[in-house]
Amino acid sequence: MREKIDENGQQVDRDRVAITENRPPAGSSGKAWKVRLVRNFKRWVGEVDSWPIPRDTVPEPPDLYSFYEELCILRGEVRKDARRNHDAFTRFNDALSDFHTMVKPLTPSARQIKKEDSKQDPVDGASHRELFMSLVELLERVKRIEIKLSKPPETGFFSSRKKWLAEWKTLLQGIVIMRDHFEQLLRGHGVTAIHTLSRPFDPAYMKAVEVVASRSIEPNTVVEESAGGYLYNDQVIKFAEVKVAG
């Protein structure tokens, strides 16, 4: 018979030994066996007092202090979520304000492009450069708004934040689509961006706004673009503002 192991396994073994000892051996007198049985029973009764008392698994009812503590934690979470909502709405409002400021002059500029393209006589390059300079400034503003919106609002405590996050993503997608169409419009009229990153600094197309110390990058190399530069028919209409490794 295999031994049964549990939390009182040691006591089970002792009981088994006691039972074996209490069996009357063959040929023994009944009186001696009874004496030994009484002695072992007394020893077992003495050991019962040392057994561990089983723990009560029934949970205690919550007291008033515990309830107050949980209430304070919940109130703190609600306040944090309210602050996150306020920050998100503030960023959203700033982005919309920038967007409105950007789009407002865009319509007359687009109309002017269409008007000049429809003329029979070609216009001088200076007129186009002046027009496209304002348009590339608007494009750079679109890119800054895109960067501002690239970080989504933090997930809050309430489930309604999921809807707010979906609306935020929709706005960001709209900005990206508009930026792509804006760039296509400018390229269609001969306006192209100046590529600067990881290239040697060229004062003919770039303006250095900061020198960055670096041991891993070759000196005079562009490490970051602060503002984009643009060409119109291979002529600079806006210098790129860059940071250069020193």
Secondary structure, 3 states (H helix, E strand, C coil): CCCCCCCCHHHHHHHHHHHHHHCCCCCCCHHHHHHHHHHHHHHHHHHHCCCCCCCCCCCCCCCHHHHHHHHHHHHHHHHHHHHHHHHHHHHHHHHHHHHHHHHCCHHHHHHHHHHHHCCCCCCCHHHHHHHHHHHHHHHHHHHHHHHHHCCCCCCCCCCCHHHHHHHHHHHHHHHHHHHHHHHHHHHHCCEEECCCCCCECCCCCEEEEEEECCCCCCCCEEEEEEECCEEECCEEEECEEEEEEC
